[in-house]
Amino acid sequence: MQWPGVVVLMAVESACIPLPSEIIMPLAGWILIKNQSLPISFNLIAGILGAFGCTIGSLAAYWWGQKADDPS
């Protein structure tokens, strides 16, 4: 669960749960170094996966706040 784990952990971090991305993204860099067979352009893909996780977490936090604010 390497790259899906990065997406999930970044989503958790963006959903206002205290899990610092300063720990997650260096681990993603370690995965890149460990898999030296990956092309150099995969660095961009790793960043995009992190951003995708942040977007998912932000949308979840927004949805949760919207539901909590709804009086009905």
C-alpha positions as CSV (number, residue, x, y, z in Angstrom):
1,M,0.0,0.0,0.0
2,Q,2.6,2.5,-1.1
3,W,1.0,5.1,-3.4
4,P,-2.6,4.6,-2.3
5,G,-1.3,5.0,1.3
6,V,0.2,8.4,0.4
7,V,-3.2,9.5,-1.1
8,V,-5.1,8.2,2.0
9,L,-2.7,9.8,4.5
10,M,-2.8,13.1,2.7
11,A,-6.6,13.0,2.7
12,V,-6.6,12.3,6.4
13,E,-4.2,15.3,6.9
14,S,-6.4,17.6,4.9
15,A,-9.5,16.6,6.7
16,C,-8.4,18.4,9.9
17,I,-7.0,15.3,11.6
18,P,-3.5,16.1,13.0
19,L,-1.2,14.0,10.8
20,P,1.5,16.2,9.5
21,S,2.3,16.1,5.8
22,E,5.9,16.9,6.7
23,I,6.1,13.2,7.7
24,I,4.0,11.8,4.8
25,M,5.6,13.4,1.8
26,P,9.2,12.6,2.8
27,L,8.1,9.0,3.1
28,A,6.7,9.3,-0.5
29,G,10.2,10.5,-1.5
30,W,11.7,7.5,0.2
31,I,9.4,5.3,-1.9
32,L,10.7,7.0,-5.0
33,I,14.3,6.4,-4.0
34,K,13.6,2.8,-3.1
35,N,12.0,2.1,-6.5
36,Q,14.9,3.4,-8.6
37,S,13.5,1.8,-11.7
38,L,10.8,4.4,-11.9
39,P,11.3,7.2,-14.5
40,I,12.3,10.6,-13.2
41,S,9.0,12.1,-14.3
42,F,7.3,10.0,-11.6
43,N,8.3,12.7,-9.1
44,L,5.6,14.9,-10.6
45,I,3.1,12.0,-10.3
46,A,4.0,11.6,-6.6
47,G,3.2,15.3,-6.1
48,I,0.0,15.0,-8.0
49,L,-1.0,12.0,-5.9
50,G,-0.3,14.0,-2.7
51,A,-2.4,16.9,-4.1
52,F,-5.2,14.5,-5.0
53,G,-5.2,13.2,-1.4
54,C,-5.4,16.8,-0.1
55,T,-8.3,17.5,-2.4
56,I,-10.2,14.5,-1.2
57,G,-9.6,15.4,2.4
58,S,-10.6,19.0,1.9
59,L,-13.8,17.9,0.2
60,A,-14.6,15.5,3.0
61,A,-14.0,18.3,5.6
62,Y,-16.2,20.7,3.6
63,W,-19.0,18.1,3.3
64,W,-18.8,17.4,7.0
65,G,-19.0,21.1,7.9
66,Q,-21.9,21.6,5.5
67,K,-23.8,18.8,7.1
68,A,-23.1,20.1,10.6
69,D,-24.2,23.6,9.6
70,D,-27.5,22.3,8.1
71,P,-30.3,23.0,10.6
72,S,-32.7,20.4,9.0
